[in-house]
């Protein structure tokens, strides 16, 4: 706050302070030893205010100063309203941040993680491939693989169990993980990204999104020919994870007001991992990657996020 000068009469001081407000310079007048001091808040506009004061002293009754009190009062009221609105939004978002840290706000994500951990324990981290857990959850019952009469290159063979009514197999491979690192990586990323979506968009939408991404990514991964990277025994939450990633990527880019920003480090990790997978960089060290589940899962998430925006634009 800087004192730029004084005026003798209160009405003139108030009129000049109001004029400065209409020019975008926050100012006010106050009594000071029998005169009226003019105080300016913005340090960057001090020189402009002093020049305006010199002009005002030459002709305080000029047309430029008529009605400025009413205009300045309107500007002040609007500023107060904006400040109150900002305060309300801050309090609202602070409440969301606090609630976002509780398990009650992400039951779907926590349930997915819990089921994955239980399945990992029941299948010896995917090593007990002929056990009841793996047989029941993979896209096909692995025991069928021993039948020499089945041609696994055909669509009918790949859908052998689903055609018999075991439609859950289009979803349940997401709970099967091969090894501790596979499980831990997927669970950390799923919790990090999935919690953000469920907290902002709700549990019902989160559940429907997981189902849609799981079904589409599992079908593509299983039905694409083996020579193109498909596979009936693929498992893991990564297809759903990449779908959530695709959803967040669209929402953070086109609807930033939702507050669903992805950490830059997470973006780099997921994009690099997907690119390395499609480049077959892991094949040389014996690591099989469900690239179709990753890619199609990502695209499914993008479509889920972008479709409402496209319809709204139309």
N, C-alpha and C positions, 0 to 999 in steps of 0.2 A: 504494500500500500504506500503510495507516494503523494505528498502534498504538492500541488502544482500552482497554487495561488489562492487569493482570497477575493471576495466581493463584499460590498458594504451591506446590501439588502438581502434578506432571507428569500423573498420571492424570486429575485434574480438568480440567487445561488441555486435554488431548487430547480429553476427553469434550465439553467446551464447544465447542471448535473443530469437532468432528464434528457437534454439534447445529446450529451455524451453517450448515454445509454442507447439512444436510437442510432448512434453511429457505431455501435458494437464495442464501446469502451465502458466497462463497469466503473461507475463513479457514484459518489454521494457527497452531500454538503452537511457540515455540522458547525455549530457555533464555536467561535474561538476568539476570546478577548474582545468582544464587541463587534467582531466582523464574522464572516462566514467562509470557512475554509473548504476548498474543493479537494477531495481525496480521490485518487485514481488507483484501481486495483492492478491493472495490467501494466507491468513494467515495460513491456515492449511498445506500449502506445503512449508513453509519457510525452514524447515530443509532439505527437499529434494533438494530444489534449492541451498542451501549452499553447500551440498555435491556434486551436479553436477558442481558447480563453481570450487570447489577444483580439481575435475577430469579434467575439461576443462583447467585449468591453467597448469596442467602437460603436456598436449599435445593438443594445440588448433587446430592442423592440422590433428587430427585423422579422420579416415574414417566415424565415427559416426556423424561428423559435416558437411559432404559434402552435399550440396543441401538442407540444412535445411531452408534456406531463402525462397526458392520457396514453400516448403511444408507449412511453417508457414503462408505465404501470402495466400495460398489456404484455410487454416484453418480460418484465419481472415475474408476472404471474405464470407465463409460459415456462420460464426457467424453473420456477418452483415446481410446476407440474412435472416437468421432465426429470428433475432430481428425485421427486417422490416415486416416479415410475421406475427409475433406475434402482432405487432403494428396495422397492417391492420385488423386482426381478432378482436382485442380489439375495434377499432373504429367501425367496422361493428356491433358487438354485442351491443355496447353502443347505436348505432342508433336504433337497434331493441328494446332494453329495453325502450327507450324513446317513440318510436312509439307504443309499447305494452300498454302504459298507456292511449291511446286515444280510444274513442268509435268507431272510424272509423275502427279499426282493429278487432273488434268483433261484427259485426252486427247481426250474427246469434244468438249468446248467448244473446245479449240484446233484440232481438226480442222474443226469447223464454221466457225470464223473463217478458217482457211487456205483452205478451199474457196471461201468467199465472196469472199476477196481475189483468188484465181485467176480466178474467174468474172468479177469486176469488171474485171480486166485484159483478159480474153479477149473481153469484150463492150463495151469502151470505156465502162465504168460505165453499162451499160444503154442506151447510145445506138445501138449497132449492132444494131438490132432484127431485121434480116433476116439477121444473121450466123448461123453454124452453132451457136454457143453458146446464143444466145437461142432459136433455133428448137427446140433439143433440150431445153431446160430449162423453158420456160414451160408452163402448163397445156394450151395447144394450140399447134401449129405455126402461127406467125403468117402463113405463106404461105397457109393455108386462108382467111384473111380476104379474100383477093382473089376467092374463088369466089362469084359472085352467086347460085348455085343453093342455097346453104346458108342456112337460116333460123336465125340464131344465138340466137333467142329460145327454141328448143326444147332439151330436155334431151339428146336424141340428138346434136345438133350440138355442144353443149358437151363431150360425152364422146367426140367423134369419134376422137381419138388414143388415149385410154385404152382404148376398146373394141377397138382394134387391138393391144392388148397392151403399150402404152407406159405401164405403171402407175407408173413412176417419176415421172411428171409430177404425181402427187398429192403428192409430197414436194419435188422439185427447185426449184419457184419460190422456196423460202426462200433460195436462194443468189443470186438475181438482185436487184441493187440499182440504183436509178436515181439516179445522182449521188453525189458524194463525201460530202456531208453525210448522205445516207440510209445509206450504208455505215458511216461512222465512228460515227454515233450508235448504230446497231443493234449494231455489234461491241463498243463500250464497254459498253453495257448488258447484252448477252448474256454477256460475260466476267464482269462484276461479279456478276450474279445466278446465271448458270449454274455458275460455279466454286464458288459456295457450296453449291449442291445436289449437284453431282458429288462434291465433297470429303466431304460428310456422308452421302450416300446411295449413292455408288458409281457407276462408269461404266456398268455394264449398265443400271441403273435409269434413269440419265440418258439413255442412247441410246433406250431404249424410250419414255420420256416424250417426247423430241423427235419421234420417228416418229409417235406418236399425235397430238400437238398439231399437227404439220405437216399430216398427212393431213386431220384434221377441219377445221382452219382454212382450208386451201387449197380443199377441196371446197365449203365454205359460200361463200367469197369468189367462187369461179368460178361456182357454180350459182345464186346469188341473182340475180334479174333486174337489169339495168343501172339501171333507174329506181329501184331500191331500194338502190343503192350497190354492187352486185356488179360483177365485171369479170374477164374471162379473162386479161388481161395483167398482173394484180397480181403483185408480187414483193416479197421482203424477208424478213428474219428476225424481223420484229416480231410476227408471229402466235405464233411459238414463244417469243419474249421475253415476251409478255404471258401465255402459258401458264405459263412458269416463275414469273412474278410472282404469278399466281393460286395456284400451288402453294405458294410461300413465304408468301403471305399467310395461308393456312389453317394451315400448319405452325407459323409463328411465333406464331399466336394460340392454337392448341389443343395444340401440342406444343413449348413453349418449351425443353424439356430437350434438344432436338436442336441447339440453338445456331444456328438459321438465321434470324437477325434481319435484316430489311431496313432499310437506312438511311432515315431519315425523308425526307431530301431526294430519294431515289430514288422513294419512294412518291408524293410530291407531283408530281414530274415526269411519271411514267407515268400517274397518274390524270388530271392536267390535260391531258396530250396526248390521251388517249382521249376525254375529255369534249369537248375542242375539235374533235376529229375528227367525233364524232357530231353536233355542232352545225353542221357544214358551215362552220366558221369559216375553213378553209383554201381552200375552193372559190373564194372571191373573189380569191385571189392565184394561182390556177392550180395549186395543189398537190393532187394526188389522194391520198387516204388510204384504205388498205384496212381500213375500219372493221369489216367483218364478220370479217376475219382477227383483228383485235385483240380484239373482243368475244368471239367464239367460242373463240379461243385461250385467253383468260383463263378462261372458264367451263370449258373442258376441263381446264386446270390445277387449278382448284378441285375438280372432280369427282375427278381422280386423287388429290388429297391427302385429300379428305374421305371417299371411299368406304371405305378401310380403317378409319377412325375410326368411321363409321356401323356397319359390320359388327361391329366390336369391341364397340360399345355394345349392339347387339342380342344 
